[in-house]
Amino acid sequence: DLIIPVPGESEETVTWLKFVTTKLLWPAASENCVKLGGNLFSKLDGSLDQLEFLYSKMNSTPSWLGIYTEDLTNWKTIDGQVMEKSLILWGKNQPDSSPREPYAAIFAGHGKPD
């Protein structure tokens, strides 16, 4: 497992991430984060800088984000806040509104989003 700080606007707004290498489905990954005292990461700011920072710390394994949808249209953060679509740097042809993919993940090495 890897623990890294994600820079914020000030030292007080640094978010600490723990990349857990255990492969889990989104519901189990979310539950595991709660057991560890946190949540899946959802503090996206819509910047390529943040995305590239996260990519630089990841290996090639996708990581779940704390972002999900119940209706395949509106996306929410793990704490229930509506997520502005513009803050989610979607990959090409994403989100595709597939009922099999109601959860967001980050994939390192898949190129920059459109």
LONUDREN-940500 format. One line per field, with one value per residue (C-alpha): residue in one letter; x, y, z. Coordinates in Angstrom, 2 decimals. Each point is the difference from the previous one (the first is absolute). Layout:
N
martor <- [a ...]
east <- [X ...]
north <- [Y ...]
up <- [Z ...]
//
This chain:
114
martor <- [d l i i p v p g e s e e t v t w l k f v t t k l l w p a a s e n c v k l g g n l f s k l d g s l d q l e f l y s k m n s t p s w l g i y t e d l t n w k t i d g q v m e k s l i l w g k n q p d s s p r e p y a a i f a g h g k p d]
east <- [0.00 1.13 -0.91 0.48 -1.13 -2.10 0.85 -2.84 -0.33 1.83 1.80 -3.27 -1.77 2.39 -1.83 1.78 -0.55 0.66 0.21 -1.15 1.22 -2.73 -2.30 -3.60 -3.27 -1.13 -2.44 2.61 2.75 -2.19 -0.77 3.71 0.87 -2.55 1.52 3.40 -1.44 -0.52 -1.91 0.71 1.62 -2.48 1.62 0.49 0.63 -0.34 3.64 2.40 2.71 -1.87 -0.69 3.64 1.12 -2.24 1.18 3.61 -0.64 -1.95 1.05 -1.96 -2.80 -3.24 -1.08 -3.56 -1.11 -2.68 -2.32 -3.11 -3.36 -3.40 -1.76 2.84 -0.32 0.83 3.30 0.54 2.93 0.17 -1.44 -3.03 1.02 -0.99 3.14 0.31 0.66 2.59 2.10 0.19 2.65 -1.68 1.94 -0.97 -3.66 -0.59 -2.22 -1.80 -3.10 0.43 -2.05 3.00 2.20 -1.68 3.35 2.96 3.59 3.30 2.22 3.66 1.60 -3.22 0.89 -1.49 -3.76 -1.84]
north <- [0.00 3.56 3.14 3.40 3.59 1.68 3.70 2.40 3.76 0.30 -2.24 -0.38 -1.45 -2.85 -3.28 -3.24 -2.96 -3.62 -2.15 -3.44 -2.78 -2.50 -0.46 0.60 0.92 3.59 -0.76 -2.11 2.56 2.76 -2.10 -0.79 3.71 0.69 -2.80 1.69 3.33 1.72 -0.03 -0.55 3.12 2.47 3.43 0.59 3.60 -0.43 0.79 -1.92 0.79 -2.00 -2.85 -0.16 0.07 -2.98 -1.82 0.50 -1.80 -2.91 -3.22 -1.41 -1.36 2.03 1.59 0.66 3.56 1.00 0.99 -1.92 0.32 -1.42 1.11 -0.13 3.78 1.78 -0.80 0.41 -0.10 -2.63 2.51 0.68 3.31 0.44 -0.11 2.57 -1.94 2.61 -0.94 -3.62 -0.33 -2.84 -2.24 -0.32 -1.09 0.13 -0.08 -2.38 -0.35 -3.73 -1.46 -2.26 3.04 2.16 0.73 2.17 -1.18 1.57 -1.81 1.01 -0.19 0.30 3.42 3.36 0.39 1.75]
up <- [0.00 -0.73 1.98 -1.71 0.55 -2.70 0.10 0.75 -0.18 3.31 2.47 1.93 -3.04 -0.77 -0.56 0.83 -2.29 0.69 -3.11 1.10 -2.28 0.87 -2.98 1.07 -1.68 0.67 2.87 1.82 -0.69 1.42 3.10 0.41 -0.06 2.73 2.11 -0.47 1.17 -3.35 -3.25 -3.66 -1.50 -1.47 0.44 -3.72 -0.97 -3.78 -0.75 -2.19 2.58 2.64 -2.40 -1.14 3.65 0.78 -3.14 1.05 3.29 -1.43 -1.59 -2.93 2.23 -0.14 3.29 1.09 0.65 2.48 -2.85 -1.01 -1.71 0.86 -3.19 -2.58 -0.48 3.24 1.70 3.75 2.35 2.72 2.49 -2.23 -1.59 -3.64 -2.12 -2.75 -3.20 -0.99 3.05 -1.10 -2.68 -1.87 -2.34 -3.65 -0.43 3.76 1.85 -2.31 2.23 0.25 2.85 0.68 0.72 2.65 1.69 -1.05 -0.11 -0.96 -2.48 -0.18 -3.38 -2.00 -1.36 0.80 0.03 -2.84]
//
